[in-house]
Amino acid sequence: MMNQYSFVAQRPSQEYHKCDVFFLISVLLLWGVGLFTMFFCSQNYAARFFNNDSLYFVKRQFICSMVGFALFFAFLLVDMKTIKKCIFYLVIITLILCILTFIKPLSVEKNGARRWLKMPFHFTFQTSELVKFTLVLYLASYFDKQFEIENIEDRDVLPCVGMFLLMVLFVLLQKDFSTSLFLVLIGILMFYVSGSKLKWVFPFALIAIPLLVLIVATEQYRIERIIGFLRPDENTNTINYQVNAAKNAITAGGAWGTGIGQGLSKLNSIPEVQADYIFAGWTEAMGFVGVIIYFCLLGFFAWRGYRTAFKCPNRFAAYAAFGCVSVIVVQSLINCMVVCGLLPSTGIPLPFFSVGGSSIMVTLAMCGFVLNASRCDDSYDEPLVSSYDEINIDTLTVL
């Protein structure tokens, strides 16, 4: 019996296309290498300060990674329309969490800064990491809505700039100057890619540059970092100690490295090497070959990620994927440049490598979103406009 049937799929047919397996492989490789690097870099420090538990940081990083992979799959499997609808609530939650960092019983103070919220089992959560992801999703959603306005003159960027500056301000008030500047950089990149007019940047820069100079001048440690960067051969036992120790470790690695279990893992010449300067530990152990391997992995990750962003037919997903990949890639480059002494010292971690549950969880969540964006078929030229796709089957044999 031959008939013509019409079926309505409850989810867009684009969602059933395979995700970018190569991007997934790059994520798993970076995560695996990062956890392995922490294993041989943090053992000595952990054993000395955490009751001879040499795997203290590795175990905590692994636990946070499992939470991160749960978020990874959540952002991979949830459809884009649902994610877009939830952005408003995500922005509100992010702002509330930032406000809670200023309430002493709920937050943790480290080195005079309150950036972390207390969590169960002695874990903490750094809200500025969530701000990175929230800001990217918010800007992507706003640019997508503005693109739908046919008359270019009716498009308004000021509300978007206002929310953007509010998030940056909250991070700045947490005394996280480096991350606030990083957010500004990511925001400008997304404004540029979206095709928005950047006329507002110039008057904003006239106000922002003197303000940034004033902010730097109000904190002694920021002035010391600038002076240390400009005069690397001075104050080698104080403000430049960590940078010089990192440079010495990189030099000691040579072409092939000192090997796993040698160098920093035993000498511990860099204070808290498992944090922002973990790249120096990887370089000393693996040498110049290790540096090449790392940048090949990062380049492979960037290639597949940006490929997804520029080929994704869904505008919102494309903008957000670009922002997510940029956050991880630019942050990685900045961290490596700091370790090599090419930039002043910052508190920006190395994604997938540096210890920090907040960083690895948010990083994996962003990767899950990018992988979700890659599931759209490259053959689609127009963005998704309907949640239903009609599938017509001319002939269907019913037994």
N, C-alpha and C positions, 0 to 999 in steps of 0.2 A: 504494500500500500504506500503510495507516494503522495506526500503533501508538502505544502510550504508552511514553515513555522517561523515565528519571530520571537526571539528571546531578548530579554532585557537583563544585562549583567548588573548586579548590585554594586560592583566596583569597576572603575575604569579599566579597560583592557590593557592600558599602558602599565598598570601596576603588576601585571603578571609576567612582564619581561624579566629576564635574568638581570641581577645586579652586576656591577663591575667586579668580577672576581679578582682582577689584578690589583684594584684598590684595596680590597679586603686583605689580600696577601701582604701588601705594603704595610697596612695597619698592624697585622699580626707580627710581622717581622720587626717593626720598630718597637712594638710593645715587648716582644721577647728579648730583643737585644738590650732594651732599656732595663728590664728586670734583671737580666744577667749581669749587666754593668753594675747595678746597685748591689748585687750579691757579692761581687769581689771588691767593691769600693767601700762598703759601709760596715764590713764585719768588725774591723778593729775598733772603730769609733763606738759602734753599738755595744760591743763586749765591755768596753771601759765604762760606759755611762748607763747601761741598762742591765745590771746584774748578770754580766757574762753571757747575755743573750746575743750572740753574734748575728742572728738572723732577725733581730727585732724590726728593722726597717723593711726587710724583704717581706716578712709576713704581713706587716701592716699594708705595704704597697699591694701585695697580692689580694688581700681582702678588699681593699678599695677598688682594685681592678675588677673584681667580680661584680661589685656594685656598678662599676662603669660599664661592664659588658651587658648588664641587665638594662641600663639606660641605652646602650648601643642598639640592642635588639628592639627596645621600645620605639626609638626614633626611626629604626629601619622598617618596622612593620606597620606603624600607624600611618594612615594616608595623609597627604599633604594638606587637604582641606581641613582635617581635624586639627593638625598642628597649627595651621594658620588661625583657626578660631580660638585656640588656647593662648595665643600670644599676649592678648590683653591681660589675662590672669597671670601669665608668667611675669609680665612687667611689674604688676602690682606686688606679687610675691617677692620678686627680686628687690624692689624698693623697700619693702617691709623688712626683709632680712638685713639690708644695708643699715636701716635705722636701728635694728636690734643690736648691731655691733657697738653702738654708743651707750648701751645699757650694761653697766659693769657686771651685775650678777649673771648675765647671759653670755658675755663675751670673754675672750682671753686676750690679755695684753702681753705683747712681746716686743722688747726693745722700744718701749714707749708708744707703740702703735696698737690700735684695736681693730683688727681686720678679721678675726676669727670668732665664730660662734661655738659654744660648747655643745658637744654631741655625746651620745652614750658611749660607754666603754673607753673613755679618755680620748676619743677622737675629736677633731675640730674641723670646721668647715670655713673656708675662706670665700667670702661672698663676692669678692672682685672677680674670681674665676667664673662664677655664674653670670656676672654682669657681661663678660665677653660674649657668651653665647646668646644671652637675652638681647643684647644690643644688636647683634648680627640679625637675629630673627625679626626684631622690631623694624630695623631699617629695610630689610628685604620686603616685609609686608607693606610698609609705607610706600616704597618705590613702586611696588606692583600696583597698588591702588591708584597712585598718581599717574601711572602709565595709561590707565584706562580712561583718563580724562582726555578727550580728543583735543580740546583747545589748550594749547601749550601755555597760553597766558593765564589760564585758570589754575594751573598747577602751583601749589604753594609748598615751599620747603621749610618755612619758618617753624611750624609746629614740630616737625621732625627734628630740626636743629635744637629746639627747646628741650625736648625729651633726651636727646643725645647729650646735651650739656649737663642736664640734671644727673644723668648716670655718671658722667665723668666727675661731676662735683662730689657725689657721694664717695667715690673711690678716693678722690683727692683728700676729702675730710678724714679718711681712714689713714692718712699719712702714707699713702701708696702712690707716690709721685710718678714712679716709673710706669706703673700699670695705667695710670690716668693718661700719660703721654702716649702710651701704646694704643689705648682706646681711641684717642684722637687720630692717630695714624690710620687705624683700621677704618674708622668712620670716613675719613677723607677718601680712602681707596674705594669704599663702597659708593660714595657719592659720585666719584668719577666714573666708575664702571656703569652705574645706573643711567648715566647721561645727564645728570642734574647739573644745572648751571652752578658754577663755583664762584660766582661774583661775590657771594657773601663771605668767602674765605679771606679776601683781602682786607676788608674793614675789620673782620674778626681777628686777623693776624696782627693788625695795628694795636689792638687792645690786648691780645693774648700774649704776645712776646714780652712786653714790659711786665705783665702780670706774672709770667713764668719766671722771669729774672728775679722778681720780688719774692716769689715763693721759694726759689732756690736759696736766696740770701737769708731767709728767715730761719733756716735749719742749718746748724753747724756741720752735721754729717754730710749734707748735700754739697756744701762748699768744699769740704775735705775731699770728697770724691772727684769733684772737678779739678781741684789742685793736684790730686794724685794722678789723674789721667794726663794732665798737662806736663807733670814732672815725674815720670815713672821711675827715674833713677834715685829719687829722694824719698825719705821716710819709708825705707824698705822694711823696717821692723814694725811699722804701725799701719798707716792707711793703705800702703801699697804692698803689705806683706802677702795678702791672699792672691793678688794678681801676679806678683812675682813668683810665688810658689807654683801657681798654675803654669806660668811660662816655663819655669824650670822643669816641671813634670812633662810638659809637651816636648821640650827639647830632649829630655832624658829618654823619651820613647824611641827616638831615632826613626829608622825606616820600618823596623819590624816589631818594635815594642819590647818592653821588659818581660812580658808574659803575665799570665793570670796568676794572682797571688803574690806578685812582687810589687815593688814601688809603693804607691800610695796606700794600698790596702794594709801594708805593714808599717810603713814609716808615718803615715797619716800626716804628711807635711802641710796639707791644706785643711784648715778648720772646716768641719762639716762638709766634706767633699761630696757627700751623697746629695747635697742640695743643689745650689745654683752652679757649682763648679764641677759637677760630675763629668762633664765633657773632658776635663783635664785628666781625670782618672781613666776614662776610656782610651784617650790618646796615649797616655804613658804605657798602658798595658798592651795596646794593639799597634802603636806606632803610626807612621804616616799611612800605612796600608789601612789601618783602622779608620783614619780620617776619610780616606777615599771611600771605604765601604759605607760609612755613615752618610756621607753626602750623596752617594749613589742611591741609598735607600730613601733619603729625604727628597732627592730629585725625582725618583720614581713615584713617590707619594704625591708630590706636587703635580707631576705630569698627569697622572690619572685623575687627581682631584679637580684640577683646573679644566681638564678635558670634559669631565662631567658637568662642571658649571657652565661652560660655554656651549655645550651641545644639548643641555636639558631644555625641553620644550615648555616647561612650566616656569614662568618668569620668577615667581616667588621662590621656588626651589633653586633656580639658577643663581639668583642674587645671594640667597642664604648659603648655598654651597660654596660660592666664591668667597664669601666672608669667613666661613668656617675653615676652609683650606688656608686662607690668608692668615688667620689667627695663628694656626699651628706652624706654618712655614716661616712667616716673618718673626714670630717669637723664637723659633729655633735658630734662625740666623742671628738675631740680636744677642741671644745667649752665647752663641759660639764666638761672636765678635767681642763680647765682654771678656770671656775667658782668655782670648788671645790678646787682650789689651787694646783692641781697636775702638772700643767705646768705653765711656765711664761705667763704673760698677753700678749694676742695677739689681733689683730683687726679682727679676723675671726668670722663671724656671725654664728648664729644657723639657719640652713636651715628650712624654713617654719615658723619660730618663730620671729627672729630678724627683726626689722624694716629695710626697704631698698628695694626700688622698683627693683633695678638691680638684687639683690639676688633672690627675689621671681620669677621674670620673667625668669631668666636663669635656676633656679631650676625646674620650671614647664616645660620649654622647654626640659630639659634633661629627665624628667619623660615621656614626650610625646614620645621621641625617644625610650626609653626603652620599652614602651608599644607597639610601632611599631615593635620592634624586637621580642616581644613575639607573634606576629601574625604568625610567621613562624611555620610550623607544626613540632613537635618534631620527627616525623617519618623520616624526611629527613636526610640522613647521609652526603650528599654532599652540599656544598654551592651553592647558586643560580648562574648559569653561563649564563642563557639566559633570555631575557625579554619576551619570548613567550613560552607558554606551549601548546602542542597539546593535545586536548581532543578527543578521539575516542569513538564513540557511535555505537555499532554493529547494533543495530536495533532501528529504530525510526519510530513511527507510525504517518503518516501524514493524517489528516482527509480531 
